Amino acid sequence: MSGWRGLLLIRQDLRVAEHKDDLVALLRELDDPEWLEWPRGYDRGGIGALFNVLVERLEDDFAAPCVSERDTQDSSEYGRVTVLADATVCGTRIVVCVSKFGSLALVCADTPGAFLGTGEAQAEGELDAGDLDKVMGTLASLGYAIVPEELLECDYTGPSQLPWHVQRPTWWHRFFGSF
């Protein structure tokens, strides 16, 4: 995944259109139909250790405890870190979702799906640019590939057979959904 290092710190706003094709290529590269819940060679311990560092760094960055859920069962999402609303400038919590695939991460205001991306949350006054920069910087420094919610909500066009209960498969379902 070293060729993707230049894409790690991608702001979730209009500039993401410049890198959409590269990010879709990354998602396709990680999409192996034989390995739906986690990738071939999945290192649960390594993902967990990196996730622990992420939680610690966000707690330091926001000078407040964060809530975390880890090792999500029957899902391609490893876990979530939530920066509580009291620790943010706008009073809206920030949620970071981490996939079991390729250190993919998603940043959203309030909860996934509450806004169509961080750009919309900022435009509505629910997400401070400085708070977003802290989260994005931390993720990038730890080597996470940050994928915008707008892209993850696009129709899934890969080769994997996603669960029957998914009505309209998206990239979110592939890399963060339940099985």
N, C-alpha and C positions, 0 to 999 in steps of 0.2 A: 504494500500500500504506500510505499515511499513516494511514488510519483504523484500522489494526491496531497502531499504536504502543503502545497501552495493554495489549496482550497480550504484549509482548515478554518480560517477566520473569515467566513463569508457572512456579511451582514444580511439580515433577513428583511430586505426592503427591495426597492426597484433594481439595485445593483445585482441582485441574485440572478436576474435574467441573463447576465453576461456569462455566468458559470453553470447555467441549468443543464446544458448538454454534457458538461464534464461530470456533474453530479449524477445525472441519469446513467452515464457510463459507469460510474463507480457502483451505483446500486445494481446495475446489470452484472458487473463483474463479481459482486458478492452473492448474487442470487444463484444458488445451486439447488435444483429441484430435489436432490437426494437428501438434503440437509435443511429442513424447514425451521425447526425450533432454534438451532444453533449451527454455526458453521463447522465444517470438517476441521478437526484439530482444535476444537474449542478448549480454551484454557480457563476453566471456571475460577481457579485460584488467582490467576493473573488478572482477569476481568474484575474480580472482587477486590483485589488489592488496589487496583487503579481507581475503582469506585470509592474505596475508603479514603484515598488521597483527595479525590474530588470533593467529597463531603467535608473533609477537614479544611481544605482550601476555601470553599465557599463560606464555611463558618467563620474563618479568619477574615475573609474579604468583607463580610457583612457584620462582623462582630456580634454574631448571634447564633444560637443553635439552629440547625436545619433538621427537617424531618426527612428520613430516608426509608425507602422500601427496597429490599434487595432480593436477588435470586428468585424472581417471579416465576412461578410454576406454570407450565403449559403455555408459555409465551416466548416470543423471540425478543421481548424486552427484558433486559437484565434487571433494571430497577429505575427508581426515580429519587431525585433529591428536590426538596421543596424549600426555597428561601421564604420564610414566613412573611406575611404582609407587614407586620410591625417593623421588620428590618429594611423595608424598601422605601424609597422616597415617595412613591405614589400610593402606598398602602395597598398594593396588589401583590399577591404572592407570585413568585417566579418558579416554574417547574422545569426541571431538566430531566428528560427521559433518555436513558442509555440503552442501546440495543446490544444484543449478544454478538452482532455482526460488525466486524471491522471498526470497532470503537465509534460507531455512529451515535450522534447525540442530537437531540431536539431541544430547543429552548422555547418556552411559551409563557405567556402571562396568564395567571389564574389557574388554568387547566388546559390540556390539549383540546382544541376545538372551541374554546371560549372566544377566540379571535382568529381571523384568518392570517396568522403570522404576527410577528412582533412589530412590524411596521404599522399594522392596523391598531394594535394595542397602544403604541406610542402616539399615533394620530388622535386617539380617543382620550389621551391623557392618563392611561392606565399603566404605562411602563416608562420609566425614566431612562434616558440614553446612558447615563453614567452607570446605573445598575446593570443595564444590558451589557455594557462594555466590560464590567467586572466579570460577569458570567462567561461571556464569549472569550475573554482573555484567558481565564482559568482553563476553560475547555481546550483552547488552542494550545496552551503551554503544556497540557497533559497529552496532546496528540490525538484528541478526538476530532473526527470529521463532523462538522456541524451541518446538518441538513435542515433547510427551512421547512416549516409546516406547509407552506404553499405547495412545495414540490411533493411532499409526502401525501398530500390529499389528491394528487393526480391519479388517474386510472392506472392500475397495475397492468403492465404489458409484458411481464416476464414469463419464463417457462414453467414456474412452479405451480402445482395444483394447490390452491389455497383452500382453507376449510369450507365446508358446505354452507355454514351459517352466514358467511360473508355475502351480502347482497350485491354490493358494488365494490369489488376489490380495489384497493389503493396501495401505494407503496408503503403507507403506514401499516396496513394489515400485514404486509410481507415482513417488515423489519421490526415492528413494535407490537404486533397484534397477538391475540390468543389462539391457541390450537386446541 
